[in-house]
Amino acid sequence: MERVARDRAKKEKSSGDLPGYRVVTEDTDWLQSFLLFLFQSLKRHPPLLLDTVKNLCDILIPLNQLGIYKSNLGVMGLGGLVSFVAGLITIVYPQLKLKTH
């Protein structure tokens, strides 16, 4: 991540952008680097992507019940459906199941 951020900083310095017109600042460079790293990691490891999507969908119902994130029944139903399909995929294709050591 640090290498990508350094390369990006060098590229921006050499391009001669006007400093007042930059959309991305140094404060958001770490976030952009983190999101790039996360995207690349999930792209390289499909079982991790599938498990992450399933867990994100599974957390909708407890967040709604606790009042932290209010959503309607359609969103919760869609989250449950996506979670069910992700679980079904891991049963049909066991190689996509996240392995713990």
trRosetta pair geometry for C-beta under 8 A, 3 or more apart (Angstrom, degrees):
i j d omega theta_ij theta_ji phi_ij phi_ji
1 4 5.8 -54 -151 35 33 111
1 5 6.4 31 152 -17 65 107
1 33 4.5 98 -172 162 98 113
1 34 6.8 31 -141 -79 143 47
1 36 7.4 143 -124 74 84 102
1 37 4.8 -31 -85 -61 108 136
2 5 5.6 -56 -148 38 33 111
2 6 6.3 33 154 -19 67 105
2 33 7.7 58 -73 -171 31 152
3 6 5.8 -53 -146 36 31 110
3 7 6.3 31 155 -18 65 107
4 7 5.8 -55 -146 38 30 111
4 8 6.2 30 154 -19 64 108
4 33 5.8 150 85 -131 114 95
4 36 6.3 -148 141 101 159 147
4 37 7.7 -170 28 -62 149 88
5 8 5.7 -55 -146 37 30 111
5 9 6.3 31 154 -21 64 106
5 29 5.6 92 -142 162 111 113
5 30 7.5 8 -102 -90 146 49
5 33 4.7 -26 -64 -83 106 140
6 9 5.7 -55 -147 35 31 111
6 10 6.4 32 155 -18 65 104
7 10 5.8 -53 -149 36 31 111
7 11 6.3 32 153 -20 64 107
8 11 5.6 -54 -148 36 31 113
8 12 6.4 31 154 -19 65 106
8 29 7.4 173 90 -145 133 107
9 12 5.8 -55 -147 37 31 110
9 13 6.4 31 155 -19 65 106
9 29 7.5 27 -69 -139 100 149
10 13 5.8 -56 -148 36 31 110
10 14 6.3 22 157 -13 65 110
11 14 6.0 -62 -147 40 28 106
11 15 6.3 29 155 -26 64 108
12 15 5.8 -54 -145 29 31 112
12 17 6.0 -43 -168 15 83 126
12 22 7.9 50 -164 -118 132 127
17 21 6.8 -130 174 75 94 95
17 22 6.0 87 134 -79 135 93
18 21 4.6 49 79 21 105 110
18 22 7.7 -156 88 -36 56 75
19 22 6.2 -32 -157 -8 40 116
22 25 6.4 118 110 -81 118 60
24 28 5.3 -119 -152 81 76 118
24 29 6.6 98 161 -75 110 68
24 32 6.3 10 -143 -39 136 151
25 28 5.5 85 53 17 70 94
25 29 7.4 -101 106 -28 41 86
26 29 5.4 -30 -149 -1 40 122
27 30 7.8 -58 173 20 33 98
28 31 5.0 -52 -161 40 64 116
28 32 5.9 66 142 -23 82 101
29 32 5.7 -56 -146 39 33 111
29 33 6.2 33 155 -18 67 107
30 33 5.7 -54 -146 39 31 111
30 34 6.2 34 154 -21 65 107
31 34 5.6 -53 -146 36 31 112
31 35 6.3 28 157 -16 65 106
32 35 5.9 -54 -144 38 29 108
32 36 6.3 32 154 -19 63 107
33 36 5.7 -55 -148 37 30 112
33 37 6.3 31 154 -18 64 107
34 37 5.7 -56 -149 38 30 111
34 38 6.2 31 153 -20 66 107
35 38 5.5 -50 -143 37 33 113
35 39 6.2 35 156 -20 65 105
36 39 5.8 -54 -146 36 29 111
36 40 6.3 25 156 -15 63 108
37 40 5.9 -58 -146 39 28 108
37 41 6.2 29 156 -20 64 109
38 41 5.8 -56 -146 36 28 111
38 42 6.3 21 159 -13 65 109
39 42 6.1 -60 -146 40 27 105
39 43 6.2 29 155 -22 63 110
40 43 5.6 -54 -144 36 30 114
40 44 6.4 24 159 -15 64 109
41 44 6.1 -62 -149 39 28 105
41 45 6.3 -18 166 20 65 113
41 48 7.0 -60 143 101 91 151
42 45 6.5 -77 -134 59 27 82
42 48 6.0 -128 -119 101 62 104
42 49 4.3 100 -173 -86 93 94
42 52 6.6 -65 -117 29 120 152
43 49 7.5 73 -72 -65 27 136
45 48 3.9 36 114 16 118 118
45 49 6.6 155 95 -17 66 84
46 49 5.3 -53 -145 36 39 115
46 50 6.2 39 159 -20 70 104
46 96 6.1 -63 118 -129 108 94
47 50 5.7 -54 -146 37 32 111
47 51 6.2 29 157 -15 66 109
47 90 8.0 84 -136 -111 86 102
47 95 7.8 -117 -67 139 117 54
47 96 5.1 175 -93 -169 80 50
47 97 6.3 3 -138 92 121 15
47 98 4.6 155 154 -82 109 62
47 99 7.2 20 138 -1 164 74
48 51 5.8 -57 -144 41 30 109
48 52 6.1 33 155 -22 65 108
48 98 6.3 95 -84 -109 50 112
49 52 5.7 -56 -146 36 27 112
49 53 6.4 26 157 -17 64 105
50 53 6.0 -54 -148 36 29 109
50 54 6.3 29 153 -18 63 109
50 86 5.4 163 -174 -158 85 102
50 89 6.4 -123 -147 90 136 131
50 90 6.6 151 137 -65 139 99
50 96 5.6 49 12 168 163 111
50 98 7.5 -162 73 -44 96 96
51 54 5.6 -54 -146 38 32 114
51 55 6.2 29 157 -17 66 107
51 86 7.8 154 -87 164 28 126
51 98 4.3 7 -50 -34 148 140
52 55 5.9 -57 -145 39 28 107
52 56 6.3 29 156 -19 64 107
53 56 5.8 -55 -147 36 29 111
53 57 6.5 25 156 -14 63 107
53 82 6.8 -100 156 154 104 116
53 86 5.6 -174 94 -96 105 148
54 57 6.0 -61 -152 39 28 108
54 58 6.2 27 153 -21 65 111
54 82 7.7 -158 -103 127 51 82
54 83 5.1 97 -150 -135 69 72
54 86 3.9 -153 -78 107 100 145
54 87 6.3 112 -132 -53 134 75
55 58 5.4 -53 -141 37 34 113
55 59 6.4 35 160 -26 65 104
56 59 6.1 -54 -150 27 29 110
56 60 7.9 48 149 -39 55 90
57 60 6.2 -34 -169 -4 41 116
57 79 4.0 173 -160 -168 82 79
57 80 7.0 177 160 -62 109 22
57 82 4.7 -154 -102 83 155 108
57 83 4.0 -159 102 -56 126 96
57 86 7.2 152 31 11 140 137
58 61 7.2 -51 -177 22 45 102
58 79 7.5 -175 -55 158 22 106
58 83 5.1 114 -63 -120 77 145
59 62 6.1 -60 -158 46 53 104
59 63 5.9 52 150 -22 80 112
60 63 5.9 -66 -150 40 27 110
60 64 6.3 25 158 -19 66 110
60 69 7.4 -89 -141 92 60 125
60 71 6.4 -43 -170 40 106 149
60 75 6.7 -145 -168 134 141 94
60 76 5.5 -176 128 -114 121 68
60 79 4.1 10 24 142 152 176
60 80 7.9 -111 64 -44 124 69
61 64 5.8 -57 -147 36 30 110
61 65 6.3 26 157 -17 65 109
61 76 5.7 92 -86 -149 75 112
61 79 7.3 -167 -37 95 81 132
61 80 7.3 59 -51 -69 121 101
62 65 5.6 -56 -141 40 34 110
62 66 6.1 24 162 -12 68 110
63 66 6.1 -61 -143 43 27 104
63 68 4.7 -84 -158 67 78 109
63 69 4.1 6 149 37 123 105
63 71 7.9 51 96 1 106 110
64 67 7.7 36 179 -72 30 28
64 68 7.9 -81 -60 49 20 72
64 69 6.3 -58 -71 85 57 72
64 70 6.3 89 -132 -125 75 37
64 71 5.4 -81 -91 37 118 86
64 76 6.0 -44 -9 -82 162 127
67 70 6.7 3 -146 -66 53 91
71 75 4.0 -87 168 74 125 140
71 76 5.9 144 97 -45 114 85
72 75 5.5 100 57 8 68 98
72 76 7.4 -137 103 2 38 92
73 76 5.6 -59 -147 44 37 110
73 77 5.9 40 155 -23 70 108
74 77 5.6 -54 -143 38 28 112
74 78 6.3 28 157 -18 64 106
75 78 5.8 -53 -146 37 29 110
75 79 6.3 32 153 -19 63 106
76 79 5.6 -52 -147 37 32 114
76 80 6.4 34 153 -19 64 105
77 80 5.6 -54 -148 37 32 112
77 81 6.3 33 152 -20 65 105
78 81 5.6 -52 -147 35 33 113
78 82 6.4 31 155 -17 66 104
79 82 5.9 -54 -145 38 30 108
79 83 6.2 30 155 -18 64 109
80 83 5.6 -55 -145 39 30 113
80 84 6.2 33 154 -22 65 106
81 84 5.6 -53 -147 34 30 112
81 85 6.4 27 155 -16 64 105
82 85 5.8 -54 -146 38 32 109
82 86 6.3 33 154 -19 65 107
83 86 5.7 -54 -146 37 30 112
83 87 6.4 30 154 -17 64 106
84 87 5.8 -56 -149 38 30 110
84 88 6.2 32 152 -21 64 107
85 88 5.4 -53 -146 37 33 115
85 89 6.4 40 153 -25 64 101
86 89 5.7 -47 -149 29 32 114
86 90 6.9 30 152 -16 61 101
87 90 5.8 -54 -154 34 35 109
87 91 6.8 33 149 -18 65 104
88 91 5.6 -55 -152 34 37 111
88 92 6.2 28 154 -14 70 108
89 92 5.9 -58 -142 42 31 106
89 93 5.9 -20 172 32 70 105
89 96 6.0 -46 137 89 97 150
90 93 6.9 -69 -123 68 23 71
90 94 7.2 59 174 -113 60 38
90 96 5.5 -124 -106 94 63 95
90 97 4.6 94 -165 -87 105 78
90 98 7.9 -43 -123 -1 134 70
91 94 7.5 4 -156 -75 22 71
93 96 4.5 48 105 6 109 114
94 97 5.4 -28 -164 -2 55 118
